[in-house]
Amino acid sequence: MPRFALQVEYDGAPFAGWQAQADQPSVQGAIETALARLDPAFATRRIAAAGRTDAGVHATGQVAHADLDRDWDPFRLSEALNWHLKPAPVAILRAARVPDDFHARFSAVERRYLFRLVARRAPLTHGRGQVWQVLNPLDVDAMRAGAAHLIGHHDFTTFRSSICQAKSPLKSLDEIRIEVADIPQGYEYRFHLRARSFLHNQVRSIVGTLERVGAGSWAPERVGQALAARDRAACGPVCPPHGLYLTGVGYPCDPFDGPIGR
């Protein structure tokens, strides 16, 4: 039974998240419905993804895998899936034939997220529902100083959802990079986070806390104090999901590069 990796892009706004749910639309459900139209036997199977994004969260580089009866040409598979996915805001960017031991979630060694935050007084006309908007400019140097406290291996209980199902709050955060760019009458701040894996709501909790630093409500060192507290009550506000994007997943061998990919 051939296994295929799929690189997926989606707008999370109309979905209740990645994971299939009986009574609500999901990204997983949309892709599985499309796969079943190509391969009727797939109606009884599931796909697996590198990350189960929450309701409203977007992706530009999600990775999933599926086992099919037919050994498709990868390009034709992606084209056929995109046809059957219409008009849902989901696109298969690439497909690749992968070894049977490849697993989109368990083979991953790195996940990359982007959070987009716009500061300006005027309402957004472009990008509405794609970024978190605040009214006043933020101090990017202060946010970078606050973020420095979070790099490395820590107990991230403070930045973990109370309903997180991970067995341990211990995680290694490899990078937080904050970029700022001028936009008409404002600024866009881009938070890039990289780690092997993340806790539930960890990215949104971190960015929401750093926004408080940038706004001047928190001193940068308070981020380190909140981390050390290991207490959810010490966290800043959790920012909304619509600014968050899963931008990439790393594997020991890139499934989309080489003789088994296309």
Secondary structure by P-SEA (a helix, b strand, c coil): cbbbbbbbbbccccccccccccccccaaaaaaaaaaaaccccccbbbbccccccccbbbcbbbbbbbbccccaaaaaaaaaaaaaccccccccbbbbbcccccccccccbbbbbbbbbbcccccccccccbbbbcccccaaaaaaaaccccccccccccccccccccccbbbbcbbbbbbbbcccbbbbbbbbbccccccaaaaaaaaaaaaaaacccccaaaaaaaaaccccccccccccccccccccccccccccccccc
